[in-house]
């Protein structure tokens, strides 16, 4: 039997612009960071959040600044 709390966990639809906007705001990350996190750990919001928190070796402002430079 599937774990009900797992099936009720919020998931991120990376193809839904509204959801992408919401989760990038909530996690304070860029769309690229969110997409990379989903590719690594799946679309469960809790897993994405843990991955993003654990993968930050610099501040998000530094990362966003670097991302802006490469565009």
N, CA, C, O and CB atoms as a CASP TS submission, in Angstrom:
PFRMAT TS
TARGET T0000
AUTHOR 0000-0000-0000
METHOD Language model
MODEL 1
PARENT N/A
ATOM      1  N   UNK     1       0.843  -1.191   0.000  1.00  0.00           N
ATOM      2  CA  UNK     1       0.000   0.000   0.000  1.00  0.00           C
ATOM      3  C   UNK     1       0.881   1.245   0.000  1.00  0.00           C
ATOM      4  O   UNK     1       1.853   1.312   0.753  1.00  0.00           O
ATOM      5  CB  UNK     1      -0.955   0.003   1.223  1.00  0.00           C
ATOM      6  N   UNK     2       0.561   2.212  -0.820  1.00  0.00           N
ATOM      7  CA  UNK     2       1.361   3.439  -0.929  1.00  0.00           C
ATOM      8  C   UNK     2       1.197   4.301   0.317  1.00  0.00           C
ATOM      9  O   UNK     2       0.137   4.323   0.941  1.00  0.00           O
ATOM     10  CB  UNK     2       0.959   4.240  -2.184  1.00  0.00           C
ATOM     11  N   UNK     3       2.242   4.991   0.656  1.00  0.00           N
ATOM     12  CA  UNK     3       2.220   5.908   1.785  1.00  0.00           C
ATOM     13  C   UNK     3       1.377   7.120   1.404  1.00  0.00           C
ATOM     14  O   UNK     3       1.720   7.842   0.468  1.00  0.00           O
ATOM     15  CB  UNK     3       3.665   6.334   2.196  1.00  0.00           C
ATOM     16  N   UNK     4       0.266   7.354   2.127  1.00  0.00           N
ATOM     17  CA  UNK     4      -0.640   8.446   1.771  1.00  0.00           C
ATOM     18  C   UNK     4       0.024   9.811   1.905  1.00  0.00           C
ATOM     19  O   UNK     4      -0.243  10.708   1.105  1.00  0.00           O
ATOM     20  CB  UNK     4      -1.882   8.395   2.641  1.00  0.00           C
ATOM     21  N   UNK     5       0.883   9.979   2.901  1.00  0.00           N
ATOM     22  CA  UNK     5       1.529  11.283   3.053  1.00  0.00           C
ATOM     23  C   UNK     5       2.449  11.574   1.882  1.00  0.00           C
ATOM     24  O   UNK     5       2.641  12.732   1.514  1.00  0.00           O
ATOM     25  CB  UNK     5       2.314  11.343   4.360  1.00  0.00           C
ATOM     26  N   UNK     6       3.026  10.515   1.287  1.00  0.00           N
ATOM     27  CA  UNK     6       3.897  10.699   0.130  1.00  0.00           C
ATOM     28  C   UNK     6       3.085  11.141  -1.086  1.00  0.00           C
ATOM     29  O   UNK     6       3.519  12.017  -1.834  1.00  0.00           O
ATOM     30  CB  UNK     6       4.665   9.400  -0.181  1.00  0.00           C
ATOM     31  N   UNK     7       1.917  10.547  -1.290  1.00  0.00           N
ATOM     32  CA  UNK     7       1.108  10.892  -2.453  1.00  0.00           C
ATOM     33  C   UNK     7       0.475  12.277  -2.307  1.00  0.00           C
ATOM     34  O   UNK     7       0.112  12.900  -3.305  1.00  0.00           O
ATOM     35  CB  UNK     7       0.022   9.841  -2.668  1.00  0.00           C
ATOM     36  N   UNK     8       0.344  12.756  -1.083  1.00  0.00           N
ATOM     37  CA  UNK     8      -0.241  14.074  -0.853  1.00  0.00           C
ATOM     38  C   UNK     8       0.819  15.178  -0.810  1.00  0.00           C
ATOM     39  O   UNK     8       0.486  16.359  -0.714  1.00  0.00           O
ATOM     40  CB  UNK     8      -1.033  14.069   0.444  1.00  0.00           C
ATOM     41  N   UNK     9       2.083  14.793  -0.880  1.00  0.00           N
ATOM     42  CA  UNK     9       3.168  15.776  -0.821  1.00  0.00           C
ATOM     43  C   UNK     9       3.097  16.706  -2.030  1.00  0.00           C
ATOM     44  O   UNK     9       2.847  16.254  -3.147  1.00  0.00           O
ATOM     45  CB  UNK     9       4.546  15.069  -0.764  1.00  0.00           C
ATOM     46  N   UNK    10       3.317  18.010  -1.809  1.00  0.00           N
ATOM     47  CA  UNK    10       3.299  18.949  -2.938  1.00  0.00           C
ATOM     48  C   UNK    10       4.378  18.594  -3.967  1.00  0.00           C
ATOM     49  O   UNK    10       5.514  18.270  -3.622  1.00  0.00           O
ATOM     50  CB  UNK    10       3.503  20.394  -2.437  1.00  0.00           C
ATOM     51  N   UNK    11       3.994  18.664  -5.204  1.00  0.00           N
ATOM     52  CA  UNK    11       4.923  18.390  -6.308  1.00  0.00           C
ATOM     53  C   UNK    11       5.030  19.628  -7.178  1.00  0.00           C
ATOM     54  O   UNK    11       4.110  20.442  -7.241  1.00  0.00           O
ATOM     55  CB  UNK    11       4.457  17.164  -7.152  1.00  0.00           C
ATOM     56  N   UNK    12       6.161  19.757  -7.843  1.00  0.00           N
ATOM     57  CA  UNK    12       6.422  20.917  -8.686  1.00  0.00           C
ATOM     58  C   UNK    12       6.315  20.495 -10.150  1.00  0.00           C
ATOM     59  O   UNK    12       7.059  19.628 -10.610  1.00  0.00           O
ATOM     60  CB  UNK    12       7.823  21.529  -8.381  1.00  0.00           C
ATOM     61  N   UNK    13       5.393  21.109 -10.871  1.00  0.00           N
ATOM     62  CA  UNK    13       5.260  20.854 -12.306  1.00  0.00           C
ATOM     63  C   UNK    13       6.129  21.873 -13.028  1.00  0.00           C
ATOM     64  O   UNK    13       5.758  23.040 -13.159  1.00  0.00           O
ATOM     65  CB  UNK    13       3.755  20.941 -12.781  1.00  0.00           C
ATOM     66  N   UNK    14       7.283  21.424 -13.492  1.00  0.00           N
ATOM     67  CA  UNK    14       8.230  22.359 -14.121  1.00  0.00           C
ATOM     68  C   UNK    14       7.723  22.903 -15.453  1.00  0.00           C
ATOM     69  O   UNK    14       8.314  23.828 -16.010  1.00  0.00           O
ATOM     70  CB  UNK    14       9.569  21.675 -14.334  1.00  0.00           C
ATOM     71  N   UNK    15       6.628  22.333 -15.970  1.00  0.00           N
ATOM     72  CA  UNK    15       6.042  22.824 -17.215  1.00  0.00           C
ATOM     73  C   UNK    15       4.927  23.839 -16.977  1.00  0.00           C
ATOM     74  O   UNK    15       4.350  24.364 -17.929  1.00  0.00           O
ATOM     75  CB  UNK    15       5.506  21.663 -18.023  1.00  0.00           C
ATOM     76  N   UNK    16       4.627  24.114 -15.718  1.00  0.00           N
ATOM     77  CA  UNK    16       3.582  25.070 -15.345  1.00  0.00           C
ATOM     78  C   UNK    16       4.256  26.371 -14.897  1.00  0.00           C
ATOM     79  O   UNK    16       4.856  26.423 -13.823  1.00  0.00           O
ATOM     80  CB  UNK    16       2.659  24.490 -14.209  1.00  0.00           C
ATOM     81  N   UNK    17       4.156  27.411 -15.711  1.00  0.00           N
ATOM     82  CA  UNK    17       4.840  28.683 -15.426  1.00  0.00           C
ATOM     83  C   UNK    17       4.439  29.259 -14.071  1.00  0.00           C
ATOM     84  O   UNK    17       5.272  29.836 -13.372  1.00  0.00           O
ATOM     85  CB  UNK    17       4.535  29.701 -16.523  1.00  0.00           C
ATOM     86  N   UNK    18       3.186  29.107 -13.700  1.00  0.00           N
ATOM     87  CA  UNK    18       2.721  29.609 -12.405  1.00  0.00           C
ATOM     88  C   UNK    18       3.404  28.897 -11.249  1.00  0.00           C
ATOM     89  O   UNK    18       3.822  29.528 -10.278  1.00  0.00           O
ATOM     90  CB  UNK    18       1.211  29.451 -12.287  1.00  0.00           C
ATOM     91  N   UNK    19       3.515  27.578 -11.360  1.00  0.00           N
ATOM     92  CA  UNK    19       4.190  26.823 -10.310  1.00  0.00           C
ATOM     93  C   UNK    19       5.677  27.145 -10.258  1.00  0.00           C
ATOM     94  O   UNK    19       6.246  27.281  -9.175  1.00  0.00           O
ATOM     95  CB  UNK    19       3.990  25.330 -10.524  1.00  0.00           C
ATOM     96  N   UNK    20       6.298  27.266 -11.401  1.00  0.00           N
ATOM     97  CA  UNK    20       7.725  27.603 -11.435  1.00  0.00           C
ATOM     98  C   UNK    20       7.950  28.948 -10.752  1.00  0.00           C
ATOM     99  O   UNK    20       8.876  29.097  -9.956  1.00  0.00           O
ATOM    100  CB  UNK    20       8.253  27.638 -12.897  1.00  0.00           C
ATOM    101  N   UNK    21       7.105  29.922 -11.063  1.00  0.00           N
ATOM    102  CA  UNK    21       7.228  31.247 -10.439  1.00  0.00           C
ATOM    103  C   UNK    21       7.041  31.149  -8.931  1.00  0.00           C
ATOM    104  O   UNK    21       7.794  31.752  -8.167  1.00  0.00           O
ATOM    105  CB  UNK    21       6.199  32.227 -11.037  1.00  0.00           C
ATOM    106  N   UNK    22       6.039  30.391  -8.506  1.00  0.00           N
ATOM    107  CA  UNK    22       5.783  30.246  -7.069  1.00  0.00           C
ATOM    108  C   UNK    22       6.962  29.616  -6.343  1.00  0.00           C
ATOM    109  O   UNK    22       7.406  30.121  -5.312  1.00  0.00           O
ATOM    110  CB  UNK    22       4.535  29.409  -6.838  1.00  0.00           C
ATOM    111  N   UNK    23       7.467  28.511  -6.883  1.00  0.00           N
ATOM    112  CA  UNK    23       8.528  27.780  -6.179  1.00  0.00           C
ATOM    113  C   UNK    23       9.872  28.508  -6.247  1.00  0.00           C
ATOM    114  O   UNK    23      10.660  28.420  -5.306  1.00  0.00           O
ATOM    115  CB  UNK    23       8.675  26.379  -6.764  1.00  0.00           C
ATOM    116  N   UNK    24      10.147  29.223  -7.335  1.00  0.00           N
ATOM    117  CA  UNK    24      11.398  29.987  -7.373  1.00  0.00           C
ATOM    118  C   UNK    24      11.362  31.088  -6.323  1.00  0.00           C
ATOM    119  O   UNK    24      12.374  31.372  -5.683  1.00  0.00           O
ATOM    120  CB  UNK    24      11.635  30.589  -8.781  1.00  0.00           C
ATOM    121  N   UNK    25      10.191  31.713  -6.143  1.00  0.00           N
ATOM    122  CA  UNK    25      10.037  32.722  -5.084  1.00  0.00           C
ATOM    123  C   UNK    25      10.178  32.087  -3.704  1.00  0.00           C
ATOM    124  O   UNK    25      10.909  32.587  -2.849  1.00  0.00           O
ATOM    125  CB  UNK    25       8.670  33.428  -5.203  1.00  0.00           C
ATOM    126  N   UNK    26       9.475  30.993  -3.502  1.00  0.00           N
ATOM    127  CA  UNK    26       9.465  30.353  -2.186  1.00  0.00           C
ATOM    128  C   UNK    26      10.856  29.861  -1.776  1.00  0.00           C
ATOM    129  O   UNK    26      11.244  29.982  -0.614  1.00  0.00           O
ATOM    130  CB  UNK    26       8.481  29.187  -2.181  1.00  0.00           C
ATOM    131  N   UNK    27      11.600  29.310  -2.730  1.00  0.00           N
ATOM    132  CA  UNK    27      12.935  28.787  -2.428  1.00  0.00           C
ATOM    133  C   UNK    27      14.035  29.823  -2.652  1.00  0.00           C
ATOM    134  O   UNK    27      15.197  29.571  -2.335  1.00  0.00           O
ATOM    135  CB  UNK    27      13.212  27.563  -3.277  1.00  0.00           C
ATOM    136  N   UNK    28      13.674  30.985  -3.195  1.00  0.00           N
ATOM    137  CA  UNK    28      14.626  32.055  -3.488  1.00  0.00           C
ATOM    138  C   UNK    28      15.755  31.557  -4.394  1.00  0.00           C
ATOM    139  O   UNK    28      16.938  31.682  -4.075  1.00  0.00           O
ATOM    140  CB  UNK    28      15.205  32.621  -2.184  1.00  0.00           C
ATOM    141  N   UNK    29      15.349  30.988  -5.536  1.00  0.00           N
ATOM    142  CA  UNK    29      16.296  30.451  -6.508  1.00  0.00           C
ATOM    143  C   UNK    29      15.901  30.903  -7.907  1.00  0.00           C
ATOM    144  O   UNK    29      14.814  31.441  -8.115  1.00  0.00           O
ATOM    145  CB  UNK    29      16.354  28.904  -6.430  1.00  0.00           C
ATOM    146  N   UNK    30      16.791  30.679  -8.853  1.00  0.00           N
ATOM    147  CA  UNK    30      16.487  30.969 -10.254  1.00  0.00           C
ATOM    148  C   UNK    30      15.732  29.785 -10.862  1.00  0.00           C
ATOM    149  O   UNK    30      15.704  28.696 -10.288  1.00  0.00           O
ATOM    150  CB  UNK    30      17.791  31.266 -11.058  1.00  0.00           C
ATOM    151  N   UNK    31      15.125  30.009 -12.022  1.00  0.00           N
ATOM    152  CA  UNK    31      14.453  28.908 -12.727  1.00  0.00           C
ATOM    153  C   UNK    31      15.441  27.801 -13.049  1.00  0.00           C
ATOM    154  O   UNK    31      15.109  26.620 -12.951  1.00  0.00           O
ATOM    155  CB  UNK    31      13.784  29.414 -14.020  1.00  0.00           C
ATOM    156  N   UNK    32      16.644  28.174 -13.428  1.00  0.00           N
ATOM    157  CA  UNK    32      17.667  27.182 -13.766  1.00  0.00           C
ATOM    158  C   UNK    32      18.014  26.323 -12.540  1.00  0.00           C
ATOM    159  O   UNK    32      18.148  25.105 -12.653  1.00  0.00           O
ATOM    160  CB  UNK    32      18.939  27.883 -14.310  1.00  0.00           C
ATOM    161  N   UNK    33      18.157  26.956 -11.379  1.00  0.00           N
ATOM    162  CA  UNK    33      18.460  26.202 -10.161  1.00  0.00           C
ATOM    163  C   UNK    33      17.320  25.248  -9.826  1.00  0.00           C
ATOM    164  O   UNK    33      17.558  24.107  -9.429  1.00  0.00           O
ATOM    165  CB  UNK    33      18.718  27.157  -8.981  1.00  0.00           C
ATOM    166  N   UNK    34      16.086  25.711  -9.985  1.00  0.00           N
ATOM    167  CA  UNK    34      14.931  24.868  -9.702  1.00  0.00           C
ATOM    168  C   UNK    34      14.901  23.677 -10.655  1.00  0.00           C
ATOM    169  O   UNK    34      14.683  22.543 -10.227  1.00  0.00           O
ATOM    170  CB  UNK    34      13.626  25.679  -9.813  1.00  0.00           C
ATOM    171  N   UNK    35      15.117  23.925 -11.927  1.00  0.00           N
ATOM    172  CA  UNK    35      15.118  22.864 -12.937  1.00  0.00           C
ATOM    173  C   UNK    35      16.206  21.836 -12.646  1.00  0.00           C
ATOM    174  O   UNK    35      15.968  20.632 -12.745  1.00  0.00           O
ATOM    175  CB  UNK    35      15.314  23.459 -14.340  1.00  0.00           C
ATOM    176  N   UNK    36      17.397  22.308 -12.289  1.00  0.00           N
ATOM    177  CA  UNK    36      18.494  21.387 -11.969  1.00  0.00           C
ATOM    178  C   UNK    36      18.159  20.540 -10.747  1.00  0.00           C
ATOM    179  O   UNK    36      18.449  19.344 -10.721  1.00  0.00           O
ATOM    180  CB  UNK    36      19.797  22.166 -11.728  1.00  0.00           C
ATOM    181  N   UNK    37      17.555  21.151  -9.742  1.00  0.00           N
ATOM    182  CA  UNK    37      17.189  20.421  -8.528  1.00  0.00           C
ATOM    183  C   UNK    37      16.156  19.341  -8.839  1.00  0.00           C
ATOM    184  O   UNK    37      16.262  18.215  -8.352  1.00  0.00           O
ATOM    185  CB  UNK    37      16.643  21.387  -7.462  1.00  0.00           C
ATOM    186  N   UNK    38      15.164  19.684  -9.647  1.00  0.00           N
ATOM    187  CA  UNK    38      14.137  18.704 -10.021  1.00  0.00           C
ATOM    188  C   UNK    38      14.770  17.547 -10.792  1.00  0.00           C
ATOM    189  O   UNK    38      14.404  16.390 -10.584  1.00  0.00           O
ATOM    190  CB  UNK    38      13.023  19.372 -10.869  1.00  0.00           C
ATOM    191  N   UNK    39      15.710  17.852 -11.676  1.00  0.00           N
ATOM    192  CA  UNK    39      16.391  16.805 -12.433  1.00  0.00           C
ATOM    193  C   UNK    39      17.176  15.865 -11.517  1.00  0.00           C
ATOM    194  O   UNK    39      17.276  14.668 -11.786  1.00  0.00           O
ATOM    195  CB  UNK    39      17.327  17.427 -13.465  1.00  0.00           C
ATOM    196  N   UNK    40      17.726  16.410 -10.441  1.00  0.00           N
ATOM    197  CA  UNK    40      18.538  15.604  -9.517  1.00  0.00           C
ATOM    198  C   UNK    40      17.708  14.765  -8.562  1.00  0.00           C
ATOM    199  O   UNK    40      18.009  13.592  -8.343  1.00  0.00           O
ATOM    200  CB  UNK    40      19.445  16.498  -8.721  1.00  0.00           C
ATOM    201  N   UNK    41      16.645  15.369  -7.979  1.00  0.00           N
ATOM    202  CA  UNK    41      15.947  14.690  -6.877  1.00  0.00           C
ATOM    203  C   UNK    41      14.474  14.400  -7.135  1.00  0.00           C
ATOM    204  O   UNK    41      13.812  13.795  -6.292  1.00  0.00           O
ATOM    205  CB  UNK    41      16.057  15.512  -5.646  1.00  0.00           C
ATOM    206  N   UNK    42      13.955  14.815  -8.275  1.00  0.00           N
ATOM    207  CA  UNK    42      12.543  14.593  -8.552  1.00  0.00           C
ATOM    208  C   UNK    42      11.725  15.831  -8.255  1.00  0.00           C
ATOM    209  O   UNK    42      12.265  16.886  -7.923  1.00  0.00           O
ATOM    210  CB  UNK    42      12.021  13.421  -7.745  1.00  0.00           C
ATOM    211  N   UNK    43      10.402  15.688  -8.379  1.00  0.00           N
ATOM    212  CA  UNK    43       9.542  16.871  -8.309  1.00  0.00           C
ATOM    213  C   UNK    43       8.862  17.097  -6.960  1.00  0.00           C
ATOM    214  O   UNK    43       8.054  18.018  -6.838  1.00  0.00           O
ATOM    215  CB  UNK    43       8.500  16.773  -9.353  1.00  0.00           C
ATOM    216  N   UNK    44       9.165  16.287  -5.945  1.00  0.00           N
ATOM    217  CA  UNK    44       8.586  16.539  -4.620  1.00  0.00           C
ATOM    218  C   UNK    44       9.207  17.800  -4.043  1.00  0.00           C
ATOM    219  O   UNK    44      10.428  17.913  -3.928  1.00  0.00           O
ATOM    220  CB  UNK    44       8.809  15.326  -3.663  1.00  0.00           C
ATOM    221  N   UNK    45       8.347  18.748  -3.682  1.00  0.00           N
ATOM    222  CA  UNK    45       8.812  20.049  -3.202  1.00  0.00           C
ATOM    223  C   UNK    45       9.761  19.922  -2.008  1.00  0.00           C
ATOM    224  O   UNK    45      10.754  20.646  -1.937  1.00  0.00           O
ATOM    225  CB  UNK    45       7.623  20.916  -2.821  1.00  0.00           C
ATOM    226  N   UNK    46       9.476  19.027  -1.081  1.00  0.00           N
ATOM    227  CA  UNK    46      10.318  18.868   0.105  1.00  0.00           C
ATOM    228  C   UNK    46      11.717  18.387  -0.277  1.00  0.00           C
ATOM    229  O   UNK    46      12.708  18.853   0.286  1.00  0.00           O
ATOM    230  CB  UNK    46       9.672  17.884   1.093  1.00  0.00           C
ATOM    231  N   UNK    47      11.802  17.458  -1.231  1.00  0.00           N
ATOM    232  CA  UNK    47      13.104  16.958  -1.676  1.00  0.00           C
ATOM    233  C   UNK    47      13.886  18.053  -2.403  1.00  0.00           C
ATOM    234  O   UNK    47      15.096  18.190  -2.224  1.00  0.00           O
ATOM    235  CB  UNK    47      12.924  15.733  -2.595  1.00  0.00           C
ATOM    236  N   UNK    48      13.184  18.820  -3.217  1.00  0.00           N
ATOM    237  CA  UNK    48      13.828  19.921  -3.949  1.00  0.00           C
ATOM    238  C   UNK    48      14.374  20.948  -2.956  1.00  0.00           C
ATOM    239  O   UNK    48      15.497  21.431  -3.101  1.00  0.00           O
ATOM    240  CB  UNK    48      12.823  20.597  -4.938  1.00  0.00           C
ATOM    241  N   UNK    49      13.569  21.274  -1.951  1.00  0.00           N
ATOM    242  CA  UNK    49      14.002  22.250  -0.955  1.00  0.00           C
ATOM    243  C   UNK    49      15.257  21.774  -0.217  1.00  0.00           C
ATOM    244  O   UNK    49      16.206  22.539  -0.043  1.00  0.00           O
ATOM    245  CB  UNK    49      12.873  22.519   0.047  1.00  0.00           C
ATOM    246  N   UNK    50      15.259  20.525   0.209  1.00  0.00           N
ATOM    247  CA  UNK    50      16.435  19.986   0.905  1.00  0.00           C
ATOM    248  C   UNK    50      17.669  20.000   0.009  1.00  0.00           C
ATOM    249  O   UNK    50      18.765  20.340   0.454  1.00  0.00           O
ATOM    250  CB  UNK    50      16.161  18.559   1.389  1.00  0.00           C
ATOM    251  N   UNK    51      17.482  19.629  -1.247  1.00  0.00           N
ATOM    252  CA  UNK    51      18.602  19.635  -2.192  1.00  0.00           C
ATOM    253  C   UNK    51      19.152  21.050  -2.357  1.00  0.00           C
ATOM    254  O   UNK    51      20.364  21.262  -2.317  1.00  0.00           O
ATOM    255  CB  UNK    51      18.162  19.068  -3.561  1.00  0.00           C
ATOM    256  N   UNK    52      18.251  22.015  -2.544  1.00  0.00           N
ATOM    257  CA  UNK    52      18.692  23.395  -2.750  1.00  0.00           C
ATOM    258  C   UNK    52      19.401  23.947  -1.523  1.00  0.00           C
ATOM    259  O   UNK    52      20.409  24.642  -1.653  1.00  0.00           O
ATOM    260  CB  UNK    52      17.507  24.281  -3.101  1.00  0.00           C
ATOM    261  N   UNK    53      18.895  23.650  -0.346  1.00  0.00           N
ATOM    262  CA  UNK    53      19.535  24.128   0.877  1.00  0.00           C
ATOM    263  C   UNK    53      20.903  23.502   1.058  1.00  0.00           C
ATOM    264  O   UNK    53      21.839  24.163   1.508  1.00  0.00           O
ATOM    265  CB  UNK    53      18.663  23.829   2.089  1.00  0.00           C
ATOM    266  N   UNK    54      21.023  22.236   0.710  1.00  0.00           N
ATOM    267  CA  UNK    54      22.286  21.529   0.879  1.00  0.00           C
ATOM    268  C   UNK    54      23.319  21.859  -0.174  1.00  0.00           C
ATOM    269  O   UNK    54      24.516  21.676   0.044  1.00  0.00           O
ATOM    270  CB  UNK    54      22.044  20.071   0.877  1.00  0.00           C
ATOM    271  N   UNK    55      22.860  22.350  -1.326  1.00  0.00           N
ATOM    272  CA  UNK    55      23.794  22.583  -2.428  1.00  0.00           C
ATOM    273  C   UNK    55      24.348  24.001  -2.458  1.00  0.00           C
ATOM    274  O   UNK    55      25.179  24.327  -3.305  1.00  0.00           O
ATOM    275  CB  UNK    55      23.118  22.289  -3.736  1.00  0.00           C
ATOM    276  N   UNK    56      23.900  24.828  -1.554  1.00  0.00           N
ATOM    277  CA  UNK    56      24.345  26.221  -1.568  1.00  0.00           C
ATOM    278  C   UNK    56      25.651  26.379  -0.801  1.00  0.00           C
ATOM    279  O   UNK    56      25.701  26.219   0.418  1.00  0.00           O
ATOM    280  CB  UNK    56      23.268  27.137  -0.972  1.00  0.00           C
ATOM    281  N   UNK    57      26.696  26.695  -1.540  1.00  0.00           N
ATOM    282  CA  UNK    57      27.967  26.965  -0.883  1.00  0.00           C
ATOM    283  C   UNK    57      28.249  28.464  -0.861  1.00  0.00           C
ATOM    284  O   UNK    57      29.195  28.930  -0.227  1.00  0.00           O
ATOM    285  CB  UNK    57      29.108  26.217  -1.588  1.00  0.00           C
ATOM    286  N   UNK    58      27.404  29.200  -1.568  1.00  0.00           N
ATOM    287  CA  UNK    58      27.488  30.659  -1.564  1.00  0.00           C
ATOM    288  C   UNK    58      26.079  31.185  -1.353  1.00  0.00           C
ATOM    289  O   UNK    58      25.122  30.411  -1.312  1.00  0.00           O
ATOM    290  CB  UNK    58      28.118  31.217  -2.899  1.00  0.00           C
ATOM    291  N   UNK    59      25.951  32.473  -1.221  1.00  0.00           N
ATOM    292  CA  UNK    59      24.621  33.035  -1.045  1.00  0.00           C
ATOM    293  C   UNK    59      23.869  32.985  -2.367  1.00  0.00           C
ATOM    294  O   UNK    59      24.483  32.909  -3.432  1.00  0.00           O
ATOM    295  CB  UNK    59      24.699  34.483  -0.515  1.00  0.00           C
ATOM    296  N   UNK    60      22.555  33.026  -2.303  1.00  0.00           N
ATOM    297  CA  UNK    60      21.771  33.020  -3.520  1.00  0.00           C
ATOM    298  C   UNK    60      22.019  34.271  -4.348  1.00  0.00           C
ATOM    299  O   UNK    60      21.963  34.224  -5.577  1.00  0.00           O
ATOM    300  CB  UNK    60      20.301  32.895  -3.194  1.00  0.00           C
ATOM    301  N   UNK    61      22.291  35.379  -3.692  1.00  0.00           N
ATOM    302  CA  UNK    61      22.589  36.609  -4.422  1.00  0.00           C
ATOM    303  C   UNK    61      23.832  36.419  -5.295  1.00  0.00           C
ATOM    304  O   UNK    61      23.874  36.889  -6.432  1.00  0.00           O
ATOM    305  CB  UNK    61      22.793  37.787  -3.440  1.00  0.00           C
ATOM    306  N   UNK    62      24.841  35.729  -4.760  1.00  0.00           N
ATOM    307  CA  UNK    62      26.050  35.442  -5.545  1.00  0.00           C
ATOM    308  C   UNK    62      25.715  34.575  -6.754  1.00  0.00           C
ATOM    309  O   UNK    62      26.170  34.843  -7.866  1.00  0.00           O
ATOM    310  CB  UNK    62      27.112  34.743  -4.671  1.00  0.00           C
ATOM    311  N   UNK    63      24.921  33.542  -6.528  1.00  0.00           N
ATOM    312  CA  UNK    63      24.566  32.619  -7.602  1.00  0.00           C
ATOM    313  C   UNK    63      23.732  33.324  -8.663  1.00  0.00           C
ATOM    314  O   UNK    63      23.976  33.145  -9.857  1.00  0.00           O
ATOM    315  CB  UNK    63      23.804  31.412  -7.044  1.00  0.00           C
ATOM    316  N   UNK    64      22.764  34.114  -8.252  1.00  0.00           N
ATOM    317  CA  UNK    64      21.927  34.834  -9.199  1.00  0.00           C
ATOM    318  C   UNK    64      22.749  35.844  -9.988  1.00  0.00           C
ATOM    319  O   UNK    64      22.534  36.036 -11.185  1.00  0.00           O
ATOM    320  CB  UNK    64      20.781  35.536  -8.473  1.00  0.00           C
ATOM    321  N   UNK    65      23.681  36.479  -9.315  1.00  0.00           N
ATOM    322  CA  UNK    65      24.551  37.435  -9.989  1.00  0.00           C
ATOM    323  C   UNK    65      25.403  36.741 -11.052  1.00  0.00           C
ATOM    324  O   UNK    65      25.570  37.256 -12.158  1.00  0.00           O
ATOM    325  CB  UNK    65      25.448  38.150  -8.970  1.00  0.00           C
ATOM    326  N   UNK    66      25.935  35.584 -10.714  1.00  0.00           N
ATOM    327  CA  UNK    66      26.735  34.818 -11.675  1.00  0.00           C
ATOM    328  C   UNK    66      25.880  34.373 -12.856  1.00  0.00           C
ATOM    329  O   UNK    66      26.320  34.428 -14.005  1.00  0.00           O
ATOM    330  CB  UNK    66      27.375  33.594 -10.993  1.00  0.00           C
ATOM    331  N   UNK    67      24.655  33.931 -12.568  1.00  0.00           N
ATOM    332  CA  UNK    67      23.760  33.480 -13.636  1.00  0.00           C
ATOM    333  C   UNK    67      23.430  34.618 -14.590  1.00  0.00           C
ATOM    334  O   UNK    67      23.333  34.412 -15.800  1.00  0.00           O
ATOM    335  CB  UNK    67      22.471  32.902 -13.046  1.00  0.00           C
ATOM    336  N   UNK    68      23.258  35.810 -14.051  1.00  0.00           N
ATOM    337  CA  UNK    68      22.943  36.980 -14.878  1.00  0.00           C
ATOM    338  C   UNK    68      24.121  37.330 -15.793  1.00  0.00           C
ATOM    339  O   UNK    68      23.926  37.791 -16.918  1.00  0.00           O
ATOM    340  CB  UNK    68      22.581  38.192 -13.986  1.00  0.00           C
ATOM    341  N   UNK    69      25.325  37.109 -15.306  1.00  0.00           N
ATOM    342  CA  UNK    69      26.514  37.422 -16.107  1.00  0.00           C
ATOM    343  C   UNK    69      26.646  36.500 -17.304  1.00  0.00           C
ATOM    344  O   UNK    69      27.172  36.908 -18.339  1.00  0.00           O
ATOM    345  CB  UNK    69      27.766  37.331 -15.252  1.00  0.00           C
ATOM    346  N   UNK    70      26.173  35.247 -17.182  1.00  0.00           N
ATOM    347  CA  UNK    70      26.351  34.275 -18.256  1.00  0.00           C
ATOM    348  C   UNK    70      25.276  34.350 -19.316  1.00  0.00           C
ATOM    349  O   UNK    70      25.356  33.648 -20.324  1.00  0.00           O
ATOM    350  CB  UNK    70      26.387  32.898 -17.692  1.00  0.00           C
ATOM    351  N   UNK    71      24.266  35.188 -19.113  1.00  0.00           N
ATOM    352  CA  UNK    71      23.182  35.292 -20.123  1.00  0.00           C
ATOM    353  C   UNK    71      23.542  36.213 -21.233  1.00  0.00           C
ATOM    354  O   UNK    71      22.749  36.409 -22.154  1.00  0.00           O
ATOM    355  CB  UNK    71      21.898  35.767 -19.493  1.00  0.00           C
TER
END
